[in-house]
Amino acid sequence: MWARTGGGRCRLPRGQALRAAAALAAAMGVGRFVYTPILPLMHAQAGLPAGSGADLATANYLGYLLGALAGILAPALVRSRALLHTCLAVLAVSLAAMPVTQSTTGWAVLRLVAGAASALVFVIAVSSLLGRLRDQPSHLTGWAFGGVGAGIALSGLLVLVLRSLADWRATWWAAAGLSED
């Protein structure tokens, strides 16, 4: 029933699944997907040209690919708990920095960084989860992966609530707060 962690403490498998779910909700649900519901606000309020929306999405996808490749090329990264926390912090900072500029190039760089950080969180969290829950009921991994959907839903709800109360900047800052480790 109990599983050992690297620090020697015992933790319930459900707790491990919930921690992975929280990391996946922050990295994937918020960090990667909050851009979609914020995009119309950026078009209307920040002057983002229509064609540039795809450029920012592509930068995010490229970052995600680079982050995933880093996990393949440097397998030690996948076992780093410190890197997991660093990537979650980088992700929150990249979201909070979106309103600091109104440069499409700046936004693209931030989305590239967010993509790389979210991919690394995904690879590290899933690797740890699968290793630690190997002998546990398989539905626990489903709970963890449910974090992605929960994060996407929270992102959408956040934007729905804030779009009539605040501007695009406040929405990005709220998303950054939602993604904090």
Contacts in CASP RR format, 6 or more apart in sequence:
PFRMAT RR
TARGET T0000
AUTHOR 0000-0000-0000
METHOD contacts of the structure
MODEL  1
MWARTGGGRCRLPRGQALRAAAALAAAMGVGRFVYTPILPLMHAQAGLPA
GSGADLATANYLGYLLGALAGILAPALVRSRALLHTCLAVLAVSLAAMPV
TQSTTGWAVLRLVAGAASALVFVIAVSSLLGRLRDQPSHLTGWAFGGVGA
GIALSGLLVLVLRSLADWRATWWAAAGLSED
1 12 0 8 1.000
1 13 0 8 1.000
2 10 0 8 1.000
2 11 0 8 1.000
2 12 0 8 1.000
3 10 0 8 1.000
3 11 0 8 1.000
3 12 0 8 1.000
3 13 0 8 1.000
3 16 0 8 1.000
3 132 0 8 1.000
3 133 0 8 1.000
3 136 0 8 1.000
4 10 0 8 1.000
5 11 0 8 1.000
5 132 0 8 1.000
13 132 0 8 1.000
13 133 0 8 1.000
13 136 0 8 1.000
13 137 0 8 1.000
13 140 0 8 1.000
14 140 0 8 1.000
14 143 0 8 1.000
16 128 0 8 1.000
16 129 0 8 1.000
16 132 0 8 1.000
16 133 0 8 1.000
16 140 0 8 1.000
17 129 0 8 1.000
17 133 0 8 1.000
17 140 0 8 1.000
17 141 0 8 1.000
17 142 0 8 1.000
17 143 0 8 1.000
17 144 0 8 1.000
18 143 0 8 1.000
18 144 0 8 1.000
20 125 0 8 1.000
20 126 0 8 1.000
20 128 0 8 1.000
20 129 0 8 1.000
20 144 0 8 1.000
21 143 0 8 1.000
21 144 0 8 1.000
21 145 0 8 1.000
21 146 0 8 1.000
21 147 0 8 1.000
21 150 0 8 1.000
22 147 0 8 1.000
23 84 0 8 1.000
23 88 0 8 1.000
23 121 0 8 1.000
23 125 0 8 1.000
24 121 0 8 1.000
24 122 0 8 1.000
24 125 0 8 1.000
24 126 0 8 1.000
24 144 0 8 1.000
24 145 0 8 1.000
24 146 0 8 1.000
24 147 0 8 1.000
24 148 0 8 1.000
24 151 0 8 1.000
25 146 0 8 1.000
25 147 0 8 1.000
25 148 0 8 1.000
25 149 0 8 1.000
25 150 0 8 1.000
25 151 0 8 1.000
25 154 0 8 1.000
26 88 0 8 1.000
26 91 0 8 1.000
26 92 0 8 1.000
26 121 0 8 1.000
26 151 0 8 1.000
26 178 0 8 1.000
26 179 0 8 1.000
26 180 0 8 1.000
26 181 0 8 1.000
27 87 0 8 1.000
27 88 0 8 1.000
27 91 0 8 1.000
27 117 0 8 1.000
27 118 0 8 1.000
27 121 0 8 1.000
27 122 0 8 1.000
27 125 0 8 1.000
27 179 0 8 1.000
28 118 0 8 1.000
28 121 0 8 1.000
28 122 0 8 1.000
28 147 0 8 1.000
28 148 0 8 1.000
28 149 0 8 1.000
28 151 0 8 1.000
28 152 0 8 1.000
29 147 0 8 1.000
29 148 0 8 1.000
29 149 0 8 1.000
29 150 0 8 1.000
29 151 0 8 1.000
29 152 0 8 1.000
29 154 0 8 1.000
29 155 0 8 1.000
30 95 0 8 1.000
30 151 0 8 1.000
30 154 0 8 1.000
30 155 0 8 1.000
30 175 0 8 1.000
30 178 0 8 1.000
30 179 0 8 1.000
31 91 0 8 1.000
31 95 0 8 1.000
31 114 0 8 1.000
31 115 0 8 1.000
31 118 0 8 1.000
31 155 0 8 1.000
31 175 0 8 1.000
31 179 0 8 1.000
32 60 0 8 1.000
32 64 0 8 1.000
32 114 0 8 1.000
32 115 0 8 1.000
32 118 0 8 1.000
33 151 0 8 1.000
33 152 0 8 1.000
33 155 0 8 1.000
34 95 0 8 1.000
34 155 0 8 1.000
34 156 0 8 1.000
34 158 0 8 1.000
34 159 0 8 1.000
34 175 0 8 1.000
34 178 0 8 1.000
35 56 0 8 1.000
35 57 0 8 1.000
35 60 0 8 1.000
35 111 0 8 1.000
36 155 0 8 1.000
37 155 0 8 1.000
37 156 0 8 1.000
37 159 0 8 1.000
37 160 0 8 1.000
38 159 0 8 1.000
38 168 0 8 1.000
38 171 0 8 1.000
38 172 0 8 1.000
38 175 0 8 1.000
39 48 0 8 1.000
39 53 0 8 1.000
39 56 0 8 1.000
41 159 0 8 1.000
41 163 0 8 1.000
41 167 0 8 1.000
41 168 0 8 1.000
41 171 0 8 1.000
42 48 0 8 1.000
42 53 0 8 1.000
42 168 0 8 1.000
43 50 0 8 1.000
43 53 0 8 1.000
44 168 0 8 1.000
45 167 0 8 1.000
45 168 0 8 1.000
46 102 0 8 1.000
46 168 0 8 1.000
47 102 0 8 1.000
48 56 0 8 1.000
48 104 0 8 1.000
48 107 0 8 1.000
49 104 0 8 1.000
52 104 0 8 1.000
55 104 0 8 1.000
55 108 0 8 1.000
56 104 0 8 1.000
56 107 0 8 1.000
56 108 0 8 1.000
56 111 0 8 1.000
57 111 0 8 1.000
59 107 0 8 1.000
59 108 0 8 1.000
59 109 0 8 1.000
59 111 0 8 1.000
59 112 0 8 1.000
60 111 0 8 1.000
60 112 0 8 1.000
60 114 0 8 1.000
60 115 0 8 1.000
61 115 0 8 1.000
62 112 0 8 1.000
63 111 0 8 1.000
63 112 0 8 1.000
63 113 0 8 1.000
63 114 0 8 1.000
63 115 0 8 1.000
63 116 0 8 1.000
63 119 0 8 1.000
64 115 0 8 1.000
64 116 0 8 1.000
64 118 0 8 1.000
64 119 0 8 1.000
65 119 0 8 1.000
66 112 0 8 1.000
66 115 0 8 1.000
66 116 0 8 1.000
66 119 0 8 1.000
67 115 0 8 1.000
67 116 0 8 1.000
67 117 0 8 1.000
67 119 0 8 1.000
67 120 0 8 1.000
67 123 0 8 1.000
68 119 0 8 1.000
68 122 0 8 1.000
68 123 0 8 1.000
70 77 0 8 1.000
70 116 0 8 1.000
70 119 0 8 1.000
70 120 0 8 1.000
71 77 0 8 1.000
71 78 0 8 1.000
71 120 0 8 1.000
71 123 0 8 1.000
77 83 0 8 1.000
77 120 0 8 1.000
77 123 0 8 1.000
77 124 0 8 1.000
78 123 0 8 1.000
78 124 0 8 1.000
78 127 0 8 1.000
79 124 0 8 1.000
79 127 0 8 1.000
79 128 0 8 1.000
80 124 0 8 1.000
81 124 0 8 1.000
81 128 0 8 1.000
83 120 0 8 1.000
83 124 0 8 1.000
84 120 0 8 1.000
84 121 0 8 1.000
84 124 0 8 1.000
84 125 0 8 1.000
84 128 0 8 1.000
85 181 0 8 1.000
87 117 0 8 1.000
87 118 0 8 1.000
87 120 0 8 1.000
87 121 0 8 1.000
87 124 0 8 1.000
88 117 0 8 1.000
88 121 0 8 1.000
88 179 0 8 1.000
88 180 0 8 1.000
88 181 0 8 1.000
89 181 0 8 1.000
90 113 0 8 1.000
90 117 0 8 1.000
91 114 0 8 1.000
91 117 0 8 1.000
91 118 0 8 1.000
91 121 0 8 1.000
91 179 0 8 1.000
92 176 0 8 1.000
92 177 0 8 1.000
92 179 0 8 1.000
92 180 0 8 1.000
92 181 0 8 1.000
93 176 0 8 1.000
94 110 0 8 1.000
94 111 0 8 1.000
94 113 0 8 1.000
94 114 0 8 1.000
94 117 0 8 1.000
95 110 0 8 1.000
95 114 0 8 1.000
95 172 0 8 1.000
95 173 0 8 1.000
95 175 0 8 1.000
95 176 0 8 1.000
95 177 0 8 1.000
95 179 0 8 1.000
96 172 0 8 1.000
96 173 0 8 1.000
96 176 0 8 1.000
96 177 0 8 1.000
97 110 0 8 1.000
98 107 0 8 1.000
98 110 0 8 1.000
98 172 0 8 1.000
99 168 0 8 1.000
99 169 0 8 1.000
99 170 0 8 1.000
99 172 0 8 1.000
99 173 0 8 1.000
101 107 0 8 1.000
101 110 0 8 1.000
125 144 0 8 1.000
126 144 0 8 1.000
129 141 0 8 1.000
129 144 0 8 1.000
130 141 0 8 1.000
133 140 0 8 1.000
133 141 0 8 1.000
154 178 0 8 1.000
155 175 0 8 1.000
155 178 0 8 1.000
158 171 0 8 1.000
158 174 0 8 1.000
158 175 0 8 1.000
158 178 0 8 1.000
159 171 0 8 1.000
162 170 0 8 1.000
162 171 0 8 1.000
162 174 0 8 1.000
163 171 0 8 1.000
166 174 0 8 1.000
END
